[in-house]
Amino acid sequence: MCALLFFRGLREVGVGQPAPTRDYAKGAKHMSTTKMDDLGRILLPREVREALEWDEGTQLEIGWPDPVAKSVVIRQARPRCSLCRKNSEGLTSVDGGWVCPDCRAALTGP
């Protein structure tokens, strides 16, 4: 599952222009507002955590696909290859990390 939290600044409004509006993600069914504290932390509302079945300790990925739009995406982390960072099927757990079949073949040789 994926939670998309978008934070976007309001556009400037001049005389005779319409009031600022929030620009939410297309297709977002639920939105809520929260504040960031002085350490940069945000609290995900209980409804969001329960709906996505995210408990304490759930690993999350945070990305900013478009810095110009000033938005972030938060989603549950998926295992990735520790060497090439690709999402891959067939990952092997090695010393607390993951290795994909391609990297495993490159490391072990022919």
C-alpha positions as CSV (number, residue, x, y, z in Angstrom):
1,M,0.0,0.0,0.0
2,C,1.1,3.5,-0.6
3,A,0.2,6.7,1.2
4,L,0.8,9.9,-0.7
5,L,1.2,13.0,1.3
6,F,1.6,16.1,-0.8
7,F,2.8,19.4,0.7
8,R,2.5,22.3,-1.7
9,G,2.9,26.0,-1.2
10,L,0.1,28.3,-2.0
11,R,0.5,30.4,-5.1
12,E,0.8,34.2,-4.9
13,V,-2.4,36.1,-5.3
14,G,-2.6,39.5,-6.8
15,V,-5.5,42.0,-7.1
16,G,-8.4,40.6,-8.9
17,Q,-7.1,37.0,-8.8
18,P,-9.0,34.1,-7.2
19,A,-8.2,33.1,-3.6
20,P,-5.4,30.5,-3.2
21,T,-6.4,26.9,-3.4
22,R,-4.6,23.7,-2.3
23,D,-3.3,21.6,-5.1
24,Y,-3.8,18.0,-4.0
25,A,-2.8,14.8,-5.7
26,K,-5.1,13.6,-8.4
27,G,-7.3,10.8,-7.2
28,A,-6.5,11.3,-3.5
29,K,-9.5,10.2,-1.6
30,H,-8.5,11.3,1.9
31,M,-6.5,14.4,2.9
32,S,-5.7,15.9,6.3
33,T,-3.6,18.7,7.5
34,T,-0.7,18.4,10.0
35,K,2.1,20.6,11.1
36,M,5.8,19.9,11.1
37,D,7.6,20.4,14.4
38,D,10.9,22.2,14.9
39,L,12.8,18.9,14.3
40,G,11.1,18.3,10.9
41,R,8.8,15.6,12.2
42,I,5.2,15.1,11.2
43,L,2.5,13.0,12.8
44,L,0.6,10.7,10.5
45,P,-3.1,10.7,11.6
46,R,-4.3,7.5,13.3
47,E,-6.9,7.0,10.6
48,V,-4.1,6.9,8.0
49,R,-1.9,4.5,10.0
50,E,-4.9,2.2,10.7
51,A,-6.1,2.2,7.1
52,L,-2.6,1.3,5.8
53,E,-1.9,-1.1,8.7
54,W,1.2,0.8,9.6
55,D,2.4,0.1,13.1
56,E,5.2,1.5,15.2
57,G,8.5,0.5,13.5
58,T,7.0,0.2,10.0
59,Q,9.8,1.3,7.6
60,L,8.8,4.1,5.3
61,E,10.4,5.6,2.1
62,I,10.2,9.3,1.6
63,G,10.8,10.8,-1.8
64,W,10.4,14.1,-3.6
65,P,9.7,13.3,-7.2
66,D,9.4,17.0,-8.2
67,P,11.2,19.5,-6.0
68,V,9.8,22.4,-8.0
69,A,6.2,21.3,-7.0
70,K,7.4,21.2,-3.4
71,S,5.8,17.8,-2.8
72,V,6.8,14.6,-1.0
73,V,5.6,11.0,-1.3
74,I,5.6,8.7,1.7
75,R,5.1,5.0,1.2
76,Q,5.9,1.7,3.0
77,A,9.4,0.6,2.2
78,R,10.0,-2.4,-0.1
79,P,13.1,-4.4,0.0
80,R,15.7,-3.3,-2.6
81,C,19.1,-4.6,-3.7
82,S,21.7,-3.0,-1.4
83,L,24.1,-2.7,-4.3
84,C,22.1,-1.4,-7.3
85,R,19.0,-0.1,-5.4
86,K,16.6,-1.8,-7.9
87,N,13.3,-3.2,-6.7
88,S,13.6,-6.8,-7.8
89,E,12.1,-10.2,-7.4
90,G,14.3,-12.9,-6.0
91,L,16.2,-10.9,-3.5
92,T,18.5,-12.8,-1.2
93,S,19.1,-11.6,2.4
94,V,22.9,-11.1,3.0
95,D,24.2,-9.7,6.3
96,G,21.2,-7.5,7.0
97,G,20.9,-6.3,3.4
98,W,19.5,-7.6,0.1
99,V,21.2,-8.7,-3.1
100,C,19.3,-9.1,-6.5
101,P,20.0,-12.0,-8.9
102,D,22.0,-9.8,-11.3
103,C,24.3,-8.4,-8.6
104,R,24.7,-11.9,-7.1
105,A,25.7,-13.3,-10.5
106,A,28.2,-10.4,-10.9
107,L,29.7,-11.1,-7.5
108,T,30.0,-14.8,-7.8
109,G,31.3,-14.8,-11.4
110,P,30.6,-17.4,-14.1
